[in-house]
Amino acid sequence: MKRCQLALFLEGNRVDDLRAAFDTLRANGMQSAMILACGEDDWPQDALSVFLQSLDLPVFGGIFPRIIHAGRLHRHGTVIVGFAVKLEIAVVSRLGERSGIEPQLQRLAPLLENARSLIALVDGLSANLEALVECLYGVTGVRVPVTGGGAGHLDLVQRPCLITNAGVLDDSAVLVAMPWFVDRGISHGWQVLAGPFLVTKSQGNVLRELNYCSAYDTYRSEVEAHTEASFSNTDFFSIAKTFPLGIESVDGEFLVRDPIKAVGDALVCVGEVPENAAVYLLKGEAAGLIAAAAEAATSACSQRALRLAGEPADAPLALVFDCISRVLFLDDAFADELNAIGSALPDAQCMIGALTLGEIASSRRGLIELMNKSTLVSLY
């Protein structure tokens, strides 16, 4: 059975066009749908929510800074993917209230534990995303692989961005129980420039001290030593997008963290930076990032080939979640990154996806991790 039997692309933000697209899905026997929309299209929130609430098909998705359709990047437009099965979808709400996350996931345990794999879409600007993935791992363990990413807008202002049958939501997570196993690969390509630095004070995703000194002053000093740009006369993120931080893990890999703004002496990151962690200043080059994206696709294909061991199978759906900061860094060369991914996926039925605010994936060790500045390729 094909995973994705129909993938439609819409231009504009007319709810009537979306309604017509769902009529096409139903006419072709589709029983569920995923919607990936561009934030720059400025969908009318109230009208979109009313339409979603009226649907008789399970629906999930998000509003993202950019989307991918047919292997190409789009600043405008919406991808609608129909599935020939009725997917089970759950919402975890109020992520900002940390204490409520685990009870909600425990209530969803029967659904989550019985899935072959899970897609997790989150409000990428919500607090407590690490708590979410930790609690999710506590329910599923290594048995159920997870892939996904953060929805949101490029201006980094939090507002409704998750598409569900309850409407467009914020401060939430959407968990989709997939009836198929997912083969996946994730890579980033960023290299060590300086460090390590000891995180001596932090609170969640707010990094306050490195080596007992102001995190912002330390970061600024190290970055300005390696670039002609200056934070005194340049927007913070326009420089920081080139210089992420990397948390060293026990297996020698780096969990990349994206500083998105400075508040006083602190750095606000996408994802938590725990106290007593060793962090490095990272730097990227276009060739290395593009090669890493191809590596993620190749890894997913290799995993699939090994799992199937030569058995006949339908062409897979390739779902790509690529960090928005990679396209901001690569600019026009991002087309080369997408071409590299596509070249490594010769048998994919279609290649779609989104540019995300953080990526979520089960690592090789099975842990569910929140990542930044990475390319995640999932094959269903």
N, C-alpha and C positions, 0 to 999 in steps of 0.2 A: 504494500500500500504506500503510495506517495505521501510524503510528509506535507508538501506544499503543492497544491494543484492549481493555484491561481494567485498571481501577484499583480496588483494593479497600481498604477501611478496616477495621482491626481495633481493638477495645478490649481493654485488659488486656495481660498478658504471658505468656499460655499458649502453649507451644510446640505443643501439640496444635491450637490454633486456627490457628497459622501453617502447620502441616502440611496442614490442611483447605483453607486458602487456596491452597496450591500445587497441591493436587488440582484445584481449580477452574481454575487457570491451565492446567494440562495438558489438562483436558477442553475448554478453549476454544482449544487449539492454540498456546498461548504457548510460546516456546522459550528465553526469558531473562526475568530479573526484577530489578527494583530495589526495595530495602527502605529506607524512611526511618522510623526509630523514635525515640520520645521517651525521653530519658534518665531522666525521672522515673518511668517505668514499671518501671525496675530489672529488666530482663530477666535471667533466670538464665543467667549467662555460659557455664557448662559445658554445660548442656543445649542452649542456643542454638547453641553451636559444634558440638556433636555433630550436631545437625539439619542445619546448613549443610554440614557435611562429607559428609552422606549424600545431598545433592541431586544429581540427574542433570541439572539445568538450571543454566547459568551464572547466578550471582547476584552483585550488588554493592550497596553502599549504606552506611549509617552510622547511628550513634546521635547525635542532636542535641538541643540544649536544647528546641527546639520544632519542630513540623512544620506544613506547610500542606496542607490537603486541601479540594478544591472551593472554593478561594478564601478559606478560613477558617483562623484560627490555632488550633492544638491544643497543650495542655500534655501531654496523654496521647493515646496511640493510635499506630498504625503504618499507613503507606501502603505498599501493595504494587502495583507497576506491572508488568504483563506486556507483553513485546514479542514480536511475531510472527516475529522472526528470532533466530538464535543469535549473540549478541554475543561478541566476543573481549575478555577481561578479563585484565589483568596487574597484578601487585603489585610495588611497589618497597619493600623492607623496610629496616629499620635506618637511618632518616633521620638519627638522631643521629650516625652515622658518616659524616661529609661525604665522605670519600674513596671511599666505596662507591656513591655515588649515580650518578655518570656512567657507570661500567662497567655497572651494571644497565640504565640507559637505552640505552646503546649496543647491548646484547644484544637489547633490545626494538625497535630501530630499524625493522626490516622491518614489524612490526605497526603502529607509530606513524605511520610515513611513509605508509602506504597507507590510513589512516583518512580519511573525509570530515571528521570532527571528533572531538574527544576530550572525555570527561567526566573530570575529575580530582578525586577526593575524597581528602582528606588528614587525618591526625591533626592537628587545628588547634593542638595544644600541642607538636608536635614542633619540634626545632631544625632549622635548615638548610632551611626551606621556600623561601627565596629561591634557595638553591643548586639545589634541585629544579626550580623553574620556569626558572631560567637554563639548566640542563642540558637540560631538556625542549625549550626553545626552540632550543638548539643542535642537537637532533635533527630537530625538525619545521620550524623556521623559520617563515615567515609562511604556509606552504602549508596547515597544518592548524589551524583555530581551536580554542581550548581554553576550556572553561567548567567551573566547579566551586566547591568550597568546603571549609571545615574542619569536620570532625565533632568531637564532644567533649561535655563535660558543663558545666553552668552553674557548678558550683563551681570550675571551672578546675583540677581535679586530673586529671592525665593517667592514663588507664587505657584498656583496649581499647574502641574505638569504631567501627572500620571493619568492615563486613560483607562477607565473601568466602566462596568455597567452601572455603577453608582454615580457616574459623571467624571469630571476632571478634578483630581485630588492633589493636595500637597501634603508634606510631612508624613508620607506613607510609603509603604512598600507593596508591590504586587508580586505574588508568588504564583507561578503557573506550573501545575503538575503535568509534565510531558509524558506521554506513553511510550516514548522512544529514548534509547540511550543517546547521550551526546558525546561525540569525540571532539576534543578541544585542544587548542594550543594558545599559549599566551607568552608574549615577550615584549621587551621595551627598547633595548639597544643603547641606553644611557650608560656613560662610563664615569669612573671616579676622577674627580678633579682635585679635591682637597679633603682632608680629614684623616682619621675620624674625630668627631666632636661628641662629647658626652652630653646627653639631654639631662640637665640638672634641675629643670623646672618646666612642667607642662601641665595643661589641663585639657583633656580631650584632644581636640584638633588645634588648640592654641599652644604654640611653642613659645615659652617665655625666656628660658635661659639655656645657653650652650656654654659648657665649661665655666659655669657660675657667672657668666657675663650676659648682657642683653642679647637675646636671640637675634633681634633685628640688626643691632650694631655689628655683631659677629658675622652675620650673613652678608650684610652690606659690604663690610670690609673685604671679605673673601671674594665676593662676586666682582667688586669694582677693581680688584687686583688682576682680574682676568678678562676685563672688557673695557672698551673706551667709553661706554655709557655710564651715566651717573644717576643715582636715585634722586638726587636733589633737583633735577630738571627733567626727569622722564617718569612716565607712569610706571608704577611698581610692577604690574603684571607683565608689561611689555618687555621688561628685563628678566623677571623671575621665570617666565615661561621657558627660558633657555637654560636655567640653572635650578633644577629640582633638587630635593633632598632624597637620600636613599638610606633606609633603615636596614642594617645588616642582620640577616637571619641566621639561624643555626646551620643551614645547609649552604651558606656562602652566597645565596642569592640576595638581591636588593629589592625591598618593598619600597617603591617610589612614592614620595609624597610631594604634592604640588603646593607650594606657598602661593596663595592667591591675593593676599593683601597684608599690609603691615598696619597694626593698631598700636600706637605708642611704641614700646620696646618689644612687642610680641609679633610673631608671625602666625597668621591664620592659614591653616592648611586644609586641603581636601583629604580627610582621613586623620585618625588619631596618631599622635607621636608620643609614645609612652616614655615616662621618666626612666632614667638609667639606660636607655637604649643608646647604641653607638650609631651615629648618623654621619653620612658623607655628603659633601657637595658634589653634584653630578653635572656633567656636560654632555651634550649630544652633537653629533654631526649627521647630516642628511643621509649619507651612505650607510652609516651604522643603523639608523632608525629604520630605513627602508629594508635593509637586510634582515633586521629583527622581525619586521612584520611578515616577510616571506617565510621566516623560520616558524612563526606561529602557525601559519597556514600549512606548512609542510608537516609540522608536528601533529596537527589535527588529522591530516590525511594518513600519516604513518600509523597513528593510533587506530584509525578506522580500518586500515588494511590488515593490521595485526589482529584486531578483534574479529573481523569477518573471515579471515584466513581463506580468502579465495572464493567464498560463497557468493552467489549472485545477489545483488541488492539494487534497489532503486537509486537513482542519482540523488544525492543529499541536498537539502536546503542549507546554504552557507549563510550564517548569521554573524555579522561582524560588528563588534563594539570597539571603537577606536577612540582614544581620548581626544577631546577637542583641542587640547594644548599641542598635540602633535601637528594638526593642520595649521595652527597659528605659528608654529615653529617652522614647518616645512614650506608653507605657502604654496606656490605653484608646484613644487616638487611632491606635494601630497598625492598628485595624480600618479606619480611613479610608485608610491607606496601601494595604492589600490591596484595598479597594474601588476605589481610584484605578488600581491595576495592572489589576484585572479589567475595569474600564470601558474601558481602552485595548486590551484583547485580546478584542474581540467575537467573533472567529471561532475561538478556541482550543477544542480538543476537551475539554481539562480543564486546570486550573491546580493544580499541586501543588508542593511544595518543602520547604525546611527553613530554620530560623534557624541561622546558621553562625558559626563562630569564624574569620572571614576568608573572603574571596571570591577566586576565581582566574578571570581572563579575559584573552583576547587583546585588546589595546587597538586603537584605530583604526589605529595604526601597525603592528600585527601583533605587538608584543612581548607576551609572557605576563607578567602582573603579579599580585602578591599584594596584595590590597586589604583595607581594614577599613571598617566602618561604611557599607558601600555596598549598593545593591540591584542584583542581577544577574538579568535576565530572558532566558531562552534559549528559542527556539522550534525544535522538531524536527519 
